[in-house]
């Protein structure tokens, strides 16, 4: 009996050790400064993968600059073949690659999945004279250069939103006074410090300040109002535009089909976990998970559409 007991105990311990050893570890590159949407996404992934016991150890590394293209270039050059390395990216990076004429593109990574969608928000400091989106638009019509708008990197979602807002208002988008910041934290500081007239970013980056009363939410860019928000959409306000930011995860170049399948399976487990669903609800992110060939097709189309938009508003020649 003793022999059977100890044999069973050893087998159980070995089984646990093997299971632990098989639990993957990941390093997630967030190609932006702390505080922005990519950093929030990477850290939400870190917490979910660990809390849901999908991965044993997950580290986040920030590599900011140039709309994510610096982090992208570093990822491509140093992580080839490394199945434990992931990169967060999305709409902002698509635009930045085009705007910065980046020699490194998303063709050089292994796209895994689109994770989330988020409406953009247009905010002003609480003390701003602009009470409505109409007030801000009227000021832009009167003198576009006098209305400084803070947002993320040049050519990213925030910049596109500012250009499309101007276009919808009948203002030449090339005249918009857009001030680009490499991270959401820096842009937020500029808005709160009243260094700019307004700010545009993902709703989640402004939500706590809006609820605290330090920022006034003028409008959001989605097809419907953000849940829990009383601010109108731009469509409701008579401005014919909608826009949604999206975020993705990519793996390193040079990994095998088996490694890609394993990473994709982990991301699917993450997206279906209760922990991730709580993250989405907490941040007002929409679950837009899309993987495999369907995501590859969608990504290619999005790159083409983004180039068209950037060209129309003068950001790409």
C-alpha positions as CSV (number, residue, x, y, z in Angstrom):
1,X,0.0,0.0,0.0
2,X,2.8,2.4,0.9
3,X,4.5,1.7,-2.4
4,X,1.3,2.4,-4.3
5,X,0.8,5.6,-2.3
6,X,4.3,6.9,-3.0
7,X,4.2,5.8,-6.6
8,X,0.9,7.7,-7.1
9,X,2.3,10.8,-5.3
10,X,5.4,10.8,-7.5
11,X,3.3,10.4,-10.6
12,X,1.1,13.3,-9.6
13,X,4.0,15.5,-8.9
14,X,5.6,14.6,-12.3
15,X,2.3,15.3,-14.0
16,X,2.0,18.7,-12.4
17,X,5.7,19.5,-13.2
18,X,5.1,18.5,-16.9
19,X,1.9,20.6,-17.0
20,X,3.7,23.6,-15.5
21,X,6.6,23.2,-17.9
22,X,4.2,23.1,-20.9
23,X,2.5,26.3,-19.8
24,X,3.9,28.9,-22.2
25,X,5.5,32.2,-21.2
26,X,5.3,35.3,-23.2
27,X,6.9,38.7,-23.6
28,X,4.5,41.3,-25.0
29,X,5.9,44.3,-26.7
30,X,3.7,47.4,-26.3
31,X,5.1,49.8,-28.9
32,X,4.1,53.0,-27.0
33,X,4.7,54.8,-23.8
34,X,2.9,53.6,-20.6
35,X,-0.7,54.8,-20.3
36,X,-1.9,54.5,-23.9
37,X,-4.2,52.0,-25.5
38,X,-1.5,49.6,-26.6
39,X,0.0,49.6,-23.1
40,X,-3.5,49.1,-21.6
41,X,-4.1,46.2,-24.0
42,X,-0.7,44.5,-23.3
43,X,-1.2,44.7,-19.6
44,X,-4.7,43.5,-19.8
45,X,-3.4,40.5,-21.8
46,X,-0.7,40.0,-19.2
47,X,-3.2,39.8,-16.4
48,X,-5.7,37.7,-18.2
49,X,-3.2,35.1,-19.6
50,X,-1.8,34.6,-16.1
51,X,-5.1,34.8,-14.1
52,X,-6.8,32.4,-16.5
53,X,-3.7,30.1,-16.2
54,X,-3.2,30.2,-20.0
55,X,0.4,31.3,-19.6
56,X,2.8,30.9,-16.6
57,X,4.7,34.1,-16.9
58,X,4.0,37.2,-19.0
59,X,6.1,40.3,-19.2
60,X,5.3,43.6,-20.9
61,X,8.0,45.8,-22.5
62,X,7.3,49.3,-23.7
63,X,9.2,50.4,-26.8
64,X,7.6,53.8,-27.7
65,X,8.0,56.0,-30.8
66,X,6.8,56.9,-34.3
67,X,3.3,55.4,-34.0
68,X,4.6,52.0,-33.0
69,X,7.0,51.6,-35.9
70,X,10.1,51.8,-33.7
71,X,8.8,48.9,-31.6
72,X,7.7,47.1,-34.8
73,X,11.2,47.4,-36.3
74,X,12.9,46.2,-33.1
75,X,10.4,43.3,-32.9
76,X,11.2,42.2,-36.5
77,X,14.9,42.5,-36.1
78,X,15.4,40.9,-32.7
79,X,12.5,38.4,-32.2
80,X,12.6,36.3,-35.4
81,X,11.7,32.7,-34.7
82,X,10.9,33.4,-31.1
83,X,7.4,31.9,-30.4
84,X,7.3,33.5,-26.9
85,X,7.3,37.0,-28.3
86,X,4.2,39.0,-29.1
87,X,3.5,42.5,-30.4
88,X,0.4,44.6,-29.8
89,X,-0.6,46.8,-32.7
90,X,-3.6,48.0,-34.6
91,X,-5.2,50.8,-36.6
92,X,-2.7,53.4,-35.3
93,X,0.3,51.3,-36.5
94,X,-1.3,50.8,-40.0
95,X,-1.5,54.6,-40.4
96,X,1.9,55.3,-38.9
97,X,3.6,52.8,-41.2
98,X,2.1,54.7,-44.2
99,X,2.7,58.2,-42.8
100,X,6.3,57.5,-41.7
101,X,7.1,55.5,-44.8
102,X,8.4,52.8,-42.5
103,X,10.7,50.3,-44.2
104,X,9.3,47.7,-41.8
105,X,5.6,46.8,-42.3
106,X,3.1,44.3,-41.0
107,X,4.0,42.0,-43.8
108,X,7.1,41.2,-41.8
109,X,5.3,39.9,-38.7
110,X,2.9,37.0,-38.2
111,X,-0.5,38.5,-37.5
112,X,-2.5,36.4,-35.1
113,X,-5.8,38.1,-34.2
114,X,-7.8,41.2,-34.0
115,X,-8.7,41.6,-30.3
116,X,-10.8,44.6,-29.6
117,X,-12.6,47.6,-31.1
118,X,-13.0,51.0,-29.4
119,X,-14.8,54.2,-30.2
120,X,-12.8,57.4,-30.3
121,X,-13.8,60.2,-27.9
122,X,-13.5,63.9,-28.3
123,X,-12.8,65.8,-25.1
124,X,-12.0,69.2,-23.7
125,X,-10.8,70.3,-20.2
126,X,-13.7,70.9,-17.8
127,X,-13.0,74.7,-17.8
128,X,-13.1,74.9,-21.6
129,X,-15.6,77.3,-23.2
130,X,-16.6,74.6,-25.6
131,X,-19.7,73.0,-24.1
132,X,-20.8,70.9,-27.1
133,X,-19.2,69.4,-30.2
134,X,-21.0,72.1,-32.2
135,X,-19.0,74.8,-30.3
136,X,-15.7,73.1,-31.1
137,X,-16.6,72.6,-34.7
138,X,-17.7,76.3,-35.0
139,X,-14.3,77.4,-33.6
140,X,-12.5,75.1,-36.2
141,X,-14.5,76.6,-39.0
142,X,-13.6,80.2,-37.8
143,X,-9.9,79.5,-37.5
144,X,-8.7,75.8,-37.8
145,X,-5.1,76.7,-36.8
146,X,-6.2,78.2,-33.5
147,X,-7.8,75.0,-32.3
148,X,-5.0,72.7,-31.2
149,X,-6.1,69.1,-30.9
150,X,-4.0,66.5,-29.0
151,X,-3.8,62.8,-29.9
152,X,-1.6,59.9,-30.6
153,X,1.1,59.6,-33.2
154,X,0.9,61.2,-36.6
155,X,-1.2,59.2,-39.0
156,X,-2.8,57.1,-36.3
157,X,-6.5,56.7,-35.5
158,X,-6.7,59.9,-33.5
159,X,-5.1,61.9,-36.3
160,X,-7.4,60.3,-38.9
161,X,-10.4,61.1,-36.6
162,X,-9.4,64.8,-36.4
163,X,-9.1,65.0,-40.2
164,X,-12.4,63.3,-40.8
165,X,-14.1,65.5,-38.2
166,X,-12.8,68.6,-40.1
167,X,-13.8,67.1,-43.4
168,X,-17.4,66.4,-42.1
169,X,-17.6,69.9,-40.8
170,X,-16.5,71.4,-44.1
171,X,-13.1,72.4,-42.9
172,X,-9.9,71.6,-45.0
173,X,-8.4,68.7,-43.0
174,X,-4.9,69.8,-44.0
175,X,-5.4,73.0,-41.9
176,X,-6.2,71.1,-38.7
177,X,-3.7,72.0,-35.9
178,X,-3.0,68.4,-34.7
179,X,-0.4,67.9,-32.0
180,X,0.9,64.3,-32.0
181,X,2.1,62.5,-28.8
182,X,3.7,59.1,-28.6
183,X,1.6,57.9,-25.7
184,X,-1.8,58.5,-24.3
185,X,-0.4,59.6,-20.9
186,X,1.5,62.5,-22.6
187,X,-1.6,63.6,-24.6
188,X,-3.8,63.5,-21.5
189,X,-1.3,65.7,-19.6
190,X,-1.4,68.2,-22.4
191,X,-5.2,68.3,-22.4
192,X,-5.5,68.6,-18.6
193,X,-2.8,71.2,-18.6
194,X,-4.8,73.2,-21.2
195,X,-1.9,73.3,-23.6
196,X,-4.3,72.3,-26.3
197,X,-8.0,73.1,-26.9
198,X,-9.2,69.5,-27.2
199,X,-8.1,65.9,-27.4
200,X,-9.0,62.8,-29.3
201,X,-8.3,59.2,-28.2
202,X,-10.0,55.9,-27.4
203,X,-12.8,56.4,-24.9
204,X,-11.2,54.1,-22.4
205,X,-8.2,56.4,-22.1
206,X,-10.4,59.3,-21.0
207,X,-13.2,57.6,-19.1
208,X,-11.9,58.0,-15.6
209,X,-11.2,61.7,-16.1
210,X,-14.6,62.2,-17.7
211,X,-16.3,60.5,-14.7
212,X,-14.1,62.5,-12.3
213,X,-15.2,65.8,-14.0
214,X,-11.8,67.0,-15.1
215,X,-12.6,66.4,-18.7
216,X,-15.8,67.1,-20.7
217,X,-16.8,64.5,-23.2
218,X,-18.2,66.2,-26.3
219,X,-18.9,63.3,-28.6
220,X,-17.8,59.8,-29.6
221,X,-17.2,58.4,-33.1
222,X,-19.0,55.1,-33.1
223,X,-22.3,54.1,-34.7
224,X,-23.9,54.1,-31.3
225,X,-23.4,55.9,-28.0
226,X,-20.8,54.4,-25.7
227,X,-22.5,52.4,-22.9
228,X,-23.0,54.4,-19.8
229,X,-22.2,57.7,-21.6
230,X,-24.6,60.5,-22.3
231,X,-22.5,62.1,-24.9
232,X,-23.9,62.0,-28.5
233,X,-22.2,60.3,-31.4
234,X,-20.9,62.6,-34.2
235,X,-23.7,61.2,-36.4
236,X,-26.3,62.3,-33.9
237,X,-24.6,65.8,-33.9
238,X,-25.1,66.2,-37.6
239,X,-21.5,65.2,-38.6
240,X,-21.5,62.4,-41.1
241,X,-18.6,60.2,-39.9
242,X,-18.1,57.1,-37.9
243,X,-14.7,55.5,-36.9
244,X,-13.6,52.7,-34.6
245,X,-10.1,52.0,-33.4
246,X,-9.1,48.3,-33.3
247,X,-6.2,46.5,-31.7
248,X,-4.4,43.3,-32.7
249,X,-1.7,40.9,-31.6
250,X,1.0,39.6,-33.8
251,X,3.7,37.0,-33.4
252,X,7.3,37.1,-34.5
253,X,8.4,36.4,-38.1
254,X,9.9,33.0,-38.8
255,X,7.8,30.9,-36.5
256,X,6.4,27.5,-37.6
257,X,2.8,26.8,-38.5
258,X,2.6,24.7,-35.3
259,X,3.8,27.6,-33.2
260,X,1.4,30.0,-34.9
261,X,-1.5,27.6,-34.2
262,X,-0.5,27.3,-30.5
263,X,-0.3,31.0,-30.1
264,X,-3.7,31.5,-31.8
265,X,-5.2,28.9,-29.6
266,X,-4.0,30.7,-26.5
267,X,-5.4,34.0,-27.8
268,X,-8.8,32.3,-28.4
269,X,-8.7,30.9,-24.9
270,X,-7.9,34.4,-23.6
271,X,-10.7,36.1,-25.6
272,X,-13.3,33.5,-24.3
273,X,-12.2,33.7,-20.7
274,X,-14.4,35.4,-18.0
275,X,-11.3,37.5,-17.1
276,X,-11.0,39.0,-20.6
277,X,-14.8,39.6,-20.8
278,X,-14.5,41.6,-17.5
279,X,-11.6,43.6,-19.1
280,X,-13.7,44.4,-22.1
281,X,-16.6,45.6,-19.9
282,X,-14.4,47.6,-17.6
283,X,-12.7,49.5,-20.5
284,X,-15.7,49.8,-22.8
285,X,-13.9,47.8,-25.4
286,X,-15.9,45.8,-27.9
287,X,-15.0,42.1,-28.6
288,X,-14.1,42.1,-32.3
289,X,-12.0,38.9,-32.1
290,X,-11.0,37.7,-35.5
291,X,-8.3,35.2,-36.3
292,X,-6.9,33.0,-39.1
293,X,-7.4,33.7,-42.8
294,X,-10.4,35.9,-42.1
295,X,-8.2,38.3,-40.1
296,X,-5.5,38.3,-42.8
297,X,-8.1,39.3,-45.4
298,X,-9.6,42.0,-43.2
299,X,-6.1,43.4,-42.3
300,X,-5.2,43.7,-46.0
301,X,-8.4,45.5,-46.7
302,X,-7.9,47.8,-43.8
303,X,-4.4,48.8,-44.9
304,X,-5.8,49.7,-48.4
305,X,-8.7,51.7,-46.9
306,X,-6.4,53.5,-44.5
307,X,-4.1,54.5,-47.3
308,X,-7.1,55.9,-49.1
309,X,-8.2,57.9,-46.1
310,X,-4.7,59.3,-45.3
311,X,-4.3,60.4,-48.9
312,X,-7.7,62.1,-48.9
313,X,-6.8,64.2,-45.8
314,X,-3.3,65.0,-47.0
315,X,-1.2,62.8,-44.6
316,X,0.1,60.5,-47.4
317,X,1.1,61.7,-50.8
